[in-house]
Amino acid sequence: MRNASFSIGQIIHVRDGDMRGVVVDVDEHFQAPVELPEKVRASLPDPEQPWYYILVDGSEERVYVAEESMHPDSDDSPVDHPGIEQFFRHFDAGRYEPQYLLN
C-alpha cells in the first residue's frame, strides 16, 4: 500500500497496550466492520491514516490499530499466535512471508 509505513508480515510494537505482533492486513484508512456511534468514532485516532490488523504475540487476540500507535519491533523472534499459519508460509530474518502473494 502506497501510504502505509508497515507491511504484511512485519513485526511491530503497539504503544497502546504495550503489545507486540505481526501485521496481517492493511487498510488505507479506517474501515469499521460495523457502524460506530459518533462518540466512539470521535475518540479514535485520525481515521484517514493507515490502519492495521495485527495478530498479538502470546495470545489469541487480533487487534485493529492506527499507524500512529505503532513502531517497528526490535525483537526478531517469531510471534506466538494460533493464527500464524492461516496467514503466513514461514518466518525468516525477522519477517513472515504471506501465505498468498498478491500481484
A tleap script that builds the chain and sets N, CA, C and O, in Angstrom:
source leaprc.protein.ff14SB
mol = sequence {
  NMET ARG ASN ALA SER PHE SER ILE GLY GLN
  ILE ILE HIE VAL ARG ASP GLY ASP MET ARG
  GLY VAL VAL VAL ASP VAL ASP GLU HIE PHE
  GLN ALA PRO VAL GLU LEU PRO GLU LYS VAL
  ARG ALA SER LEU PRO ASP PRO GLU GLN PRO
  TRP TYR TYR ILE LEU VAL ASP GLY SER GLU
  GLU ARG VAL TYR VAL ALA GLU GLU SER MET
  HIE PRO ASP SER ASP ASP SER PRO VAL ASP
  HIE PRO GLY ILE GLU GLN PHE PHE ARG HIE
  PHE ASP ALA GLY ARG TYR GLU PRO GLN TYR
  LEU LEU CASN
}
set mol.1.N position { 0.844 -1.164 0.000 }
set mol.1.CA position { 0.000 0.000 0.000 }
set mol.1.C position { 0.898 1.238 0.000 }
set mol.1.O position { 1.866 1.308 0.757 }
set mol.2.N position { 0.582 2.189 -0.829 }
set mol.2.CA position { 1.472 3.327 -1.054 }
set mol.2.C position { 1.696 4.228 0.147 }
set mol.2.O position { 2.795 4.760 0.304 }
set mol.3.N position { 0.695 4.421 1.004 }
set mol.3.CA position { 0.833 5.330 2.129 }
set mol.3.C position { 1.192 4.647 3.440 }
set mol.3.O position { 1.465 5.329 4.428 }
set mol.4.N position { 1.199 3.353 3.473 }
set mol.4.CA position { 1.439 2.619 4.711 }
set mol.4.C position { 2.933 2.526 5.021 }
set mol.4.O position { 3.747 2.273 4.132 }
set mol.5.N position { 3.277 2.732 6.281 }
set mol.5.CA position { 4.670 2.631 6.722 }
set mol.5.C position { 5.067 1.203 7.059 }
set mol.5.O position { 6.254 0.875 7.087 }
set mol.6.N position { 4.076 0.349 7.316 }
set mol.6.CA position { 4.339 -1.033 7.696 }
set mol.6.C position { 3.704 -1.964 6.672 }
set mol.6.O position { 2.752 -1.591 5.987 }
set mol.7.N position { 4.244 -3.189 6.572 }
set mol.7.CA position { 3.753 -4.118 5.556 }
set mol.7.C position { 3.341 -5.448 6.173 }
set mol.7.O position { 3.711 -5.770 7.302 }
set mol.8.N position { 2.572 -6.204 5.414 }
set mol.8.CA position { 2.124 -7.524 5.852 }
set mol.8.C position { 3.351 -8.402 6.109 }
set mol.8.O position { 4.267 -8.478 5.290 }
set mol.9.N position { 3.340 -9.055 7.263 }
set mol.9.CA position { 4.449 -9.919 7.659 }
set mol.9.C position { 5.465 -9.237 8.555 }
set mol.9.O position { 6.343 -9.899 9.110 }
set mol.10.N position { 5.361 -7.920 8.706 }
set mol.10.CA position { 6.303 -7.175 9.540 }
set mol.10.C position { 5.904 -7.276 11.004 }
set mol.10.O position { 4.723 -7.202 11.342 }
set mol.11.N position { 6.896 -7.445 11.870 }
set mol.11.CA position { 6.648 -7.490 13.305 }
set mol.11.C position { 6.718 -6.063 13.839 }
set mol.11.O position { 7.648 -5.312 13.544 }
set mol.12.N position { 5.712 -5.712 14.631 }
set mol.12.CA position { 5.611 -4.345 15.135 }
set mol.12.C position { 5.345 -4.351 16.649 }
set mol.12.O position { 5.074 -5.389 17.253 }
set mol.13.N position { 5.431 -3.177 17.219 }
set mol.13.CA position { 5.084 -2.969 18.621 }
set mol.13.C position { 3.977 -1.929 18.653 }
set mol.13.O position { 4.072 -0.894 17.993 }
set mol.14.N position { 2.932 -2.202 19.417 }
set mol.14.CA position { 1.814 -1.274 19.574 }
set mol.14.C position { 1.997 -0.560 20.907 }
set mol.14.O position { 2.027 -1.194 21.961 }
set mol.15.N position { 2.119 0.757 20.851 }
set mol.15.CA position { 2.335 1.545 22.074 }
set mol.15.C position { 1.168 1.409 23.047 }
set mol.15.O position { 1.372 1.166 24.236 }
set mol.16.N position { -0.053 1.566 22.542 }
set mol.16.CA position { -1.242 1.460 23.399 }
set mol.16.C position { -1.431 -0.003 23.777 }
set mol.16.O position { -1.720 -0.834 22.916 }
set mol.17.N position { -1.272 -0.317 25.031 }
set mol.17.CA position { -1.430 -1.689 25.483 }
set mol.17.C position { -0.116 -2.440 25.526 }
set mol.17.O position { -0.077 -3.583 25.981 }
set mol.18.N position { 0.969 -1.821 25.059 }
set mol.18.CA position { 2.299 -2.436 25.081 }
set mol.18.C position { 2.258 -3.863 24.524 }
set mol.18.O position { 2.609 -4.824 25.209 }
set mol.19.N position { 1.819 -3.979 23.256 }
set mol.19.CA position { 1.694 -5.284 22.604 }
set mol.19.C position { 2.694 -5.412 21.462 }
set mol.19.O position { 3.072 -4.428 20.825 }
set mol.20.N position { 3.099 -6.624 21.228 }
set mol.20.CA position { 3.946 -6.968 20.088 }
set mol.20.C position { 3.100 -7.842 19.176 }
set mol.20.O position { 2.270 -8.613 19.658 }
set mol.21.N position { 3.296 -7.736 17.870 }
set mol.21.CA position { 2.514 -8.569 16.973 }
set mol.21.C position { 3.007 -8.500 15.546 }
set mol.21.O position { 4.046 -7.905 15.261 }
set mol.22.N position { 2.246 -9.120 14.645 }
set mol.22.CA position { 2.606 -9.155 13.229 }
set mol.22.C position { 1.436 -8.614 12.410 }
set mol.22.O position { 0.274 -8.913 12.689 }
set mol.23.N position { 1.760 -7.821 11.404 }
set mol.23.CA position { 0.747 -7.238 10.522 }
set mol.23.C position { 0.213 -8.316 9.585 }
set mol.23.O position { 0.986 -9.001 8.915 }
set mol.24.N position { -1.134 -8.466 9.539 }
set mol.24.CA position { -1.745 -9.433 8.628 }
set mol.24.C position { -2.550 -8.765 7.516 }
set mol.24.O position { -2.845 -9.397 6.502 }
set mol.25.N position { -2.907 -7.490 7.698 }
set mol.25.CA position { -3.631 -6.765 6.657 }
set mol.25.C position { -3.531 -5.276 6.932 }
set mol.25.O position { -3.282 -4.850 8.060 }
set mol.26.N position { -3.732 -4.481 5.866 }
set mol.26.CA position { -3.623 -3.025 5.970 }
set mol.26.C position { -4.818 -2.388 5.256 }
set mol.26.O position { -5.169 -2.782 4.144 }
set mol.27.N position { -5.428 -1.415 5.897 }
set mol.27.CA position { -6.461 -0.591 5.271 }
set mol.27.C position { -5.875 0.802 5.060 }
set mol.27.O position { -5.190 1.329 5.936 }
set mol.28.N position { -6.142 1.391 3.914 }
set mol.28.CA position { -5.618 2.721 3.613 }
set mol.28.C position { -6.141 3.772 4.596 }
set mol.28.O position { -5.461 4.760 4.876 }
set mol.29.N position { -7.341 3.557 5.112 }
set mol.29.CA position { -7.920 4.411 6.134 }
set mol.29.C position { -8.879 3.559 6.965 }
set mol.29.O position { -9.160 2.413 6.614 }
set mol.30.N position { -9.372 4.113 8.052 }
set mol.30.CA position { -10.213 3.373 8.983 }
set mol.30.C position { -11.427 2.764 8.278 }
set mol.30.O position { -12.166 3.463 7.585 }
set mol.31.N position { -11.623 1.469 8.460 }
set mol.31.CA position { -12.751 0.730 7.874 }
set mol.31.C position { -13.439 -0.036 8.995 }
set mol.31.O position { -13.133 -1.207 9.223 }
set mol.32.N position { -14.357 0.604 9.688 }
set mol.32.CA position { -15.057 -0.060 10.790 }
set mol.32.C position { -15.888 -1.213 10.252 }
set mol.32.O position { -16.605 -1.043 9.267 }
set mol.33.N position { -15.807 -2.397 10.884 }
set mol.33.CA position { -16.603 -3.536 10.426 }
set mol.33.C position { -18.099 -3.334 10.687 }
set mol.33.O position { -18.936 -3.984 10.060 }
set mol.34.N position { -18.424 -2.439 11.604 }
set mol.34.CA position { -19.820 -2.098 11.913 }
set mol.34.C position { -19.898 -0.586 12.090 }
set mol.34.O position { -18.879 0.073 12.300 }
set mol.35.N position { -21.087 -0.048 12.006 }
set mol.35.CA position { -21.262 1.390 12.216 }
set mol.35.C position { -21.026 1.715 13.694 }
set mol.35.O position { -21.652 1.133 14.580 }
set mol.36.N position { -20.129 2.638 13.933 }
set mol.36.CA position { -19.818 3.024 15.308 }
set mol.36.C position { -20.579 4.284 15.695 }
set mol.36.O position { -20.808 5.154 14.855 }
set mol.37.N position { -20.968 4.386 16.953 }
set mol.37.CA position { -21.605 5.626 17.400 }
set mol.37.C position { -20.650 6.802 17.207 }
set mol.37.O position { -19.436 6.631 17.319 }
set mol.38.N position { -21.167 7.968 16.926 }
set mol.38.CA position { -20.348 9.157 16.667 }
set mol.38.C position { -19.390 9.445 17.822 }
set mol.38.O position { -18.249 9.846 17.592 }
set mol.39.N position { -19.843 9.244 19.061 }
set mol.39.CA position { -18.989 9.490 20.231 }
set mol.39.C position { -17.747 8.585 20.202 }
set mol.39.O position { -16.646 9.027 20.532 }
set mol.40.N position { -17.927 7.340 19.813 }
set mol.40.CA position { -16.801 6.400 19.728 }
set mol.40.C position { -15.880 6.798 18.586 }
set mol.40.O position { -14.663 6.846 18.768 }
set mol.41.N position { -16.438 7.085 17.407 }
set mol.41.CA position { -15.626 7.497 16.253 }
set mol.41.C position { -14.799 8.737 16.570 }
set mol.41.O position { -13.644 8.832 16.155 }
set mol.42.N position { -15.375 9.684 17.298 }
set mol.42.CA position { -14.685 10.934 17.630 }
set mol.42.C position { -13.487 10.695 18.549 }
set mol.42.O position { -12.558 11.503 18.571 }
set mol.43.N position { -13.495 9.600 19.304 }
set mol.43.CA position { -12.396 9.320 20.227 }
set mol.43.C position { -11.263 8.516 19.578 }
set mol.43.O position { -10.222 8.303 20.199 }
set mol.44.N position { -11.461 8.075 18.344 }
set mol.44.CA position { -10.447 7.284 17.647 }
set mol.44.C position { -9.330 8.170 17.102 }
set mol.44.O position { -9.538 9.363 16.880 }
set mol.45.N position { -8.148 7.597 16.884 }
set mol.45.CA position { -7.101 8.341 16.184 }
set mol.45.C position { -7.580 8.709 14.777 }
set mol.45.O position { -8.610 8.211 14.323 }
set mol.46.N position { -6.856 9.556 14.107 }
set mol.46.CA position { -7.199 10.036 12.769 }
set mol.46.C position { -7.617 8.877 11.866 }
set mol.46.O position { -6.813 7.982 11.606 }
set mol.47.N position { -8.873 8.879 11.380 }
set mol.47.CA position { -9.348 7.771 10.541 }
set mol.47.C position { -8.760 7.790 9.130 }
set mol.47.O position { -8.912 6.813 8.397 }
set mol.48.N position { -8.101 8.864 8.735 }
set mol.48.CA position { -7.560 8.959 7.375 }
set mol.48.C position { -6.151 8.395 7.238 }
set mol.48.O position { -5.614 8.367 6.131 }
set mol.49.N position { -5.548 7.952 8.314 }
set mol.49.CA position { -4.227 7.320 8.246 }
set mol.49.C position { -4.405 5.821 8.019 }
set mol.49.O position { -5.513 5.312 8.188 }
set mol.50.N position { -3.344 5.097 7.639 }
set mol.50.CA position { -3.469 3.641 7.508 }
set mol.50.C position { -3.799 2.982 8.855 }
set mol.50.O position { -3.349 3.426 9.911 }
set mol.51.N position { -4.595 1.916 8.783 }
set mol.51.CA position { -4.962 1.101 9.940 }
set mol.51.C position { -4.564 -0.338 9.636 }
set mol.51.O position { -4.633 -0.775 8.487 }
set mol.52.N position { -4.148 -1.075 10.667 }
set mol.52.CA position { -3.567 -2.401 10.501 }
set mol.52.C position { -4.275 -3.448 11.355 }
set mol.52.O position { -4.683 -3.179 12.485 }
set mol.53.N position { -4.413 -4.648 10.789 }
set mol.53.CA position { -4.885 -5.804 11.538 }
set mol.53.C position { -3.632 -6.523 12.038 }
set mol.53.O position { -2.737 -6.853 11.260 }
set mol.54.N position { -3.588 -6.758 13.343 }
set mol.54.CA position { -2.405 -7.318 13.998 }
set mol.54.C position { -2.772 -8.581 14.764 }
set mol.54.O position { -3.770 -8.608 15.485 }
set mol.55.N position { -1.956 -9.640 14.608 }
set mol.55.CA position { -2.050 -10.817 15.479 }
set mol.55.C position { -1.145 -10.526 16.664 }
set mol.55.O position { 0.045 -10.269 16.483 }
set mol.56.N position { -1.688 -10.562 17.873 }
set mol.56.CA position { -0.948 -10.202 19.078 }
set mol.56.C position { -0.143 -11.389 19.593 }
set mol.56.O position { -0.671 -12.487 19.763 }
set mol.57.N position { 1.129 -11.154 19.835 }
set mol.57.CA position { 2.048 -12.168 20.338 }
set mol.57.C position { 1.622 -12.655 21.722 }
set mol.57.O position { 1.256 -11.857 22.586 }
set mol.58.N position { 1.673 -13.979 21.922 }
set mol.58.CA position { 1.383 -14.566 23.223 }
set mol.58.C position { -0.089 -14.620 23.579 }
set mol.58.O position { -0.439 -14.793 24.746 }
set mol.59.N position { -0.968 -14.473 22.571 }
set mol.59.CA position { -2.398 -14.533 22.847 }
set mol.59.C position { -3.133 -15.038 21.607 }
set mol.59.O position { -2.510 -15.382 20.603 }
set mol.60.N position { -4.456 -15.080 21.685 }
set mol.60.CA position { -5.283 -15.415 20.530 }
set mol.60.C position { -5.930 -14.154 19.972 }
set mol.60.O position { -6.764 -14.225 19.070 }
set mol.61.N position { -5.549 -13.010 20.504 }
set mol.61.CA position { -6.171 -11.737 20.165 }
set mol.61.C position { -5.711 -11.196 18.811 }
set mol.61.O position { -4.556 -11.350 18.415 }
set mol.62.N position { -6.661 -10.554 18.109 }
set mol.62.CA position { -6.391 -9.803 16.880 }
set mol.62.C position { -6.878 -8.387 17.155 }
set mol.62.O position { -7.971 -8.200 17.690 }
set mol.63.N position { -6.078 -7.393 16.796 }
set mol.63.CA position { -6.462 -6.009 17.047 }
set mol.63.C position { -6.384 -5.195 15.760 }
set mol.63.O position { -5.698 -5.574 14.811 }
set mol.64.N position { -7.090 -4.084 15.743 }
set mol.64.CA position { -7.126 -3.146 14.625 }
set mol.64.C position { -6.533 -1.845 15.149 }
set mol.64.O position { -7.082 -1.227 16.061 }
set mol.65.N position { -5.401 -1.428 14.564 }
set mol.65.CA position { -4.601 -0.363 15.150 }
set mol.65.C position { -4.248 0.715 14.127 }
set mol.65.O position { -3.934 0.414 12.975 }
set mol.66.N position { -4.303 1.969 14.562 }
set mol.66.CA position { -3.895 3.101 13.729 }
set mol.66.C position { -2.371 3.145 13.631 }
set mol.66.O position { -1.665 2.800 14.579 }
set mol.67.N position { -1.879 3.571 12.478 }
set mol.67.CA position { -0.435 3.625 12.257 }
set mol.67.C position { 0.285 4.450 13.321 }
set mol.67.O position { 1.385 4.085 13.735 }
set mol.68.N position { -0.311 5.551 13.771 }
set mol.68.CA position { 0.352 6.416 14.747 }
set mol.68.C position { 0.604 5.709 16.082 }
set mol.68.O position { 1.389 6.194 16.897 }
set mol.69.N position { -0.046 4.580 16.310 }
set mol.69.CA position { 0.111 3.837 17.559 }
set mol.69.C position { 1.158 2.735 17.470 }
set mol.69.O position { 1.324 1.964 18.416 }
set mol.70.N position { 1.871 2.649 16.342 }
set mol.70.CA position { 2.797 1.539 16.114 }
set mol.70.C position { 4.212 2.023 15.821 }
set mol.70.O position { 4.426 3.161 15.406 }
set mol.71.N position { 5.169 1.129 16.048 }
set mol.71.CA position { 6.533 1.342 15.579 }
set mol.71.C position { 7.163 -0.033 15.355 }
set mol.71.O position { 6.679 -1.026 15.898 }
set mol.72.N position { 8.240 -0.103 14.558 }
set mol.72.CA position { 8.875 -1.403 14.299 }
set mol.72.C position { 9.347 -2.022 15.619 }
set mol.72.O position { 9.767 -1.311 16.532 }
set mol.73.N position { 9.273 -3.338 15.707 }
set mol.73.CA position { 9.721 -4.036 16.904 }
set mol.73.C position { 11.182 -4.415 16.742 }
set mol.73.O position { 11.592 -4.832 15.659 }
set mol.74.N position { 11.970 -4.278 17.791 }
set mol.74.CA position { 13.405 -4.582 17.709 }
set mol.74.C position { 13.718 -6.055 17.935 }
set mol.74.O position { 14.851 -6.481 17.716 }
set mol.75.N position { 12.739 -6.836 18.368 }
set mol.75.CA position { 12.917 -8.267 18.619 }
set mol.75.C position { 12.632 -9.031 17.317 }
set mol.75.O position { 11.538 -8.919 16.764 }
set mol.76.N position { 13.618 -9.814 16.820 }
set mol.76.CA position { 13.435 -10.568 15.564 }
set mol.76.C position { 12.804 -11.936 15.766 }
set mol.76.O position { 12.665 -12.690 14.803 }
set mol.77.N position { 12.421 -12.276 16.985 }
set mol.77.CA position { 11.885 -13.607 17.215 }
set mol.77.C position { 10.458 -13.721 16.672 }
set mol.77.O position { 9.759 -12.716 16.546 }
set mol.78.N position { 10.025 -14.948 16.349 }
set mol.78.CA position { 8.671 -15.158 15.811 }
set mol.78.C position { 7.584 -14.762 16.810 }
set mol.78.O position { 7.821 -14.689 18.016 }
set mol.79.N position { 6.406 -14.512 16.286 }
set mol.79.CA position { 5.227 -14.195 17.086 }
set mol.79.C position { 4.516 -15.502 17.428 }
set mol.79.O position { 4.368 -16.378 16.576 }
set mol.80.N position { 4.083 -15.623 18.665 }
set mol.80.CA position { 3.355 -16.809 19.120 }
set mol.80.C position { 1.862 -16.500 19.084 }
set mol.80.O position { 1.328 -15.840 19.975 }
set mol.81.N position { 1.194 -16.992 18.032 }
set mol.81.CA position { -0.253 -16.780 17.868 }
set mol.81.C position { -0.813 -17.959 17.085 }
set mol.81.O position { -0.192 -18.388 16.113 }
set mol.82.N position { -1.970 -18.497 17.476 }
set mol.82.CA position { -2.517 -19.666 16.786 }
set mol.82.C position { -2.938 -19.402 15.334 }
set mol.82.O position { -3.146 -20.355 14.584 }
set mol.83.N position { -3.066 -18.153 14.923 }
set mol.83.CA position { -3.479 -17.839 13.561 }
set mol.83.C position { -2.345 -17.639 12.574 }
set mol.83.O position { -2.597 -17.369 11.399 }
set mol.84.N position { -1.115 -17.763 13.016 }
set mol.84.CA position { 0.043 -17.505 12.151 }
set mol.84.C position { -0.017 -18.318 10.857 }
set mol.84.O position { 0.177 -17.763 9.775 }
set mol.85.N position { -0.279 -19.610 10.948 }
set mol.85.CA position { -0.261 -20.472 9.758 }
set mol.85.C position { -1.388 -20.157 8.780 }
set mol.85.O position { -1.291 -20.486 7.597 }
set mol.86.N position { -2.434 -19.534 9.252 }
set mol.86.CA position { -3.535 -19.134 8.373 }
set mol.86.C position { -3.095 -18.014 7.425 }
set mol.86.O position { -3.603 -17.912 6.308 }
set mol.87.N position { -2.160 -17.182 7.863 }
set mol.87.CA position { -1.743 -16.019 7.095 }
set mol.87.C position { -0.355 -16.124 6.462 }
set mol.87.O position { -0.089 -15.486 5.444 }
set mol.88.N position { 0.538 -16.932 7.064 }
set mol.88.CA position { 1.938 -16.918 6.626 }
set mol.88.C position { 2.506 -18.305 6.332 }
set mol.88.O position { 2.123 -19.296 6.954 }
set mol.89.N position { 3.437 -18.351 5.362 }
set mol.89.CA position { 4.116 -19.605 4.982 }
set mol.89.C position { 5.224 -19.952 5.960 }
set mol.89.O position { 5.263 -21.054 6.508 }
set mol.90.N position { 6.126 -18.999 6.173 }
set mol.90.CA position { 7.226 -19.237 7.106 }
set mol.90.C position { 7.812 -17.910 7.580 }
set mol.90.O position { 7.463 -16.834 7.093 }
set mol.91.N position { 8.718 -18.035 8.552 }
set mol.91.CA position { 9.357 -16.895 9.193 }
set mol.91.C position { 10.840 -16.939 8.854 }
set mol.91.O position { 11.477 -17.985 8.977 }
set mol.92.N position { 11.395 -15.799 8.424 }
set mol.92.CA position { 12.812 -15.749 8.076 }
set mol.92.C position { 13.330 -14.325 8.263 }
set mol.92.O position { 12.707 -13.366 7.810 }
set mol.93.N position { 14.454 -14.198 8.924 }
set mol.93.CA position { 15.139 -12.912 9.097 }
set mol.93.C position { 14.222 -11.837 9.690 }
set mol.93.O position { 14.246 -10.685 9.254 }
set mol.94.N position { 13.414 -12.219 10.687 }
set mol.94.CA position { 12.584 -11.253 11.382 }
set mol.94.C position { 11.298 -10.850 10.683 }
set mol.94.O position { 10.641 -9.897 11.103 }
set mol.95.N position { 10.922 -11.567 9.609 }
set mol.95.CA position { 9.684 -11.264 8.866 }
set mol.95.C position { 8.962 -12.556 8.530 }
set mol.95.O position { 9.556 -13.632 8.462 }
set mol.96.N position { 7.661 -12.412 8.323 }
set mol.96.CA position { 6.843 -13.532 7.867 }
set mol.96.C position { 6.572 -13.375 6.380 }
set mol.96.O position { 6.365 -12.266 5.887 }
set mol.97.N position { 6.574 -14.492 5.676 }
set mol.97.CA position { 6.195 -14.495 4.249 }
set mol.97.C position { 4.712 -14.803 4.159 }
set mol.97.O position { 4.261 -15.826 4.673 }
set mol.98.N position { 3.937 -13.919 3.504 }
set mol.98.CA position { 2.490 -14.157 3.402 }
set mol.98.C position { 2.159 -15.481 2.737 }
set mol.98.O position { 2.861 -15.928 1.830 }
set mol.99.N position { 1.082 -16.103 3.200 }
set mol.99.CA position { 0.588 -17.356 2.640 }
set mol.99.C position { 0.239 -17.192 1.172 }
set mol.99.O position { 0.510 -18.069 0.352 }
set mol.100.N position { -0.365 -16.056 0.853 }
set mol.100.CA position { -0.775 -15.777 -0.529 }
set mol.100.C position { -0.154 -14.466 -0.960 }
set mol.100.O position { -0.283 -13.455 -0.270 }
set mol.101.N position { 0.506 -14.477 -2.076 }
set mol.101.CA position { 1.124 -13.260 -2.594 }
set mol.101.C position { 0.198 -12.620 -3.613 }
set mol.101.O position { -0.249 -13.275 -4.554 }
set mol.102.N position { -0.089 -11.342 -3.423 }
set mol.102.CA position { -0.943 -10.603 -4.359 }
set mol.102.C position { -0.091 -9.958 -5.435 }
set mol.102.O position { 1.008 -9.476 -5.160 }
set mol.103.N position { -0.584 -9.950 -6.634 }
set mol.103.CA position { 0.156 -9.303 -7.731 }
set mol.103.C position { -0.224 -7.854 -7.856 }
set mol.103.O position { 0.297 -7.152 -8.723 }
savepdb mol mol.pdb
quit
